[in-house]
Amino acid sequence: MNEKLIRRAAMKYRNWLLSQVQSPIQSSEASVLSSLHRVNSKATQMEIWAKRFFAGSTQRIQQNQWDNEQHMGIVCASAYERIATTLIPDLGLDVIHFTQSATKMLKSLVTKQVVIVLSPKEAIDEIRVVVNAWPEVKFKGNILAVRINNVNLKDDSEEVYLGDFWIRINLTCPLNSLRIDSISQIKSPDGYTHPHVSDTELCIGAGGLPSQDALCQGRLEDFFHVVEAVLRTYNENSPHEPLDEWYDPDHEGKFYCEECGEWRLEESRRWCNDCKVEYCEYCYTGGGYCTGCDEWHCDDCNTFCSSCGETLCRRCENTCGGCGDSMCPSCLSICAVCNDTYCDECKSACVYCGDSVCRNCMTTCGCCGDECCSACVDETCEECGKDICKGCQTTCEHCGTSMCGSCKREHNCLLEGV
């Protein structure tokens, strides 16, 4: 961060501290109500998924796709197993976390949490300390981000490398803006980037009050140290996914398909480079490889060349400037006049120069009727005003008037015989 950004970040943080002193009740009310709103939202999601579980796990008649015989069974049993063993318990942990957060904030009001307002110089010095304490610090759009590297977590039997993370807070409302973003994107079988992070939200646990105190007392460096300590510590009592399930040697060379809930071989992975959806070849039989970039794309992100029928992704498709159809690059040519691209149906060859020219750049000679490019029909008959091609243009040898052949025959030059 340069000096200008350091001063800007310091001003944002100091202004927030001032607002806490001037209106502590209002700001705390917003924080408490926000946490309670999240409790209600997570509880509602638990109810929705529970209903889906009971509706989807009932027996029903299934059609076997291999022998076409009917049998009783459960649709994608592994998917419903994940609802009961992972999804609903995770939502329950979120309900507990946000309830505890709201409770702690209410208690802090009773105990009159101390808010210390830094002077402008102290605020600038605090930002500088943060910048010097971590290998990379960024500030953009009110967001102060600190990078921590090489996060390794251990328990009694497992050690997992999770890579690098960004710790982000909004300096205009830091108490409720903590977000954790994985840089390395090393994920668990259920898609978590950290045992204590769900959808960028950190379950900070016992570090909640110390981190809040640090923010309210102007100790930004201490706040980031507390959060970093939480990220580098594994709490076996409250993970979103236990560490011993994070890596399984049996899953080497495989990926987890969220559609069918099964581990599949890497070679069966279908990853759309546009919409970023991921399937195995058994769950998604459509899509295709783009002839332009040779990458696989789903049907929603694919199109076809109107001329040769080859598969194209949206990034590699070209549009004909005449008819507007999607075309691959090999089925289009560049107009020699306007340099736009056109298909074979929307272009012609100039009878004089032979260049490939689009219809918009073709002109009909008013004398012979031939179609020529605008570069070859660059004359106008001074007698009748028609556009004429180079072959039909003639000049009076006496007065020098440029005209078409028809007008030449009827031209009575006053200078003739002079």
Order of alpha helices (4+ residues) and beta strands (2+ residues): alpha-alpha-beta-beta-alpha-alpha-alpha-beta-beta-beta-beta-beta-beta-alpha-alpha-beta-beta-beta-beta-beta-beta-beta-beta-beta-beta-beta-beta-beta-beta-beta-beta-beta-beta-beta-beta-alpha
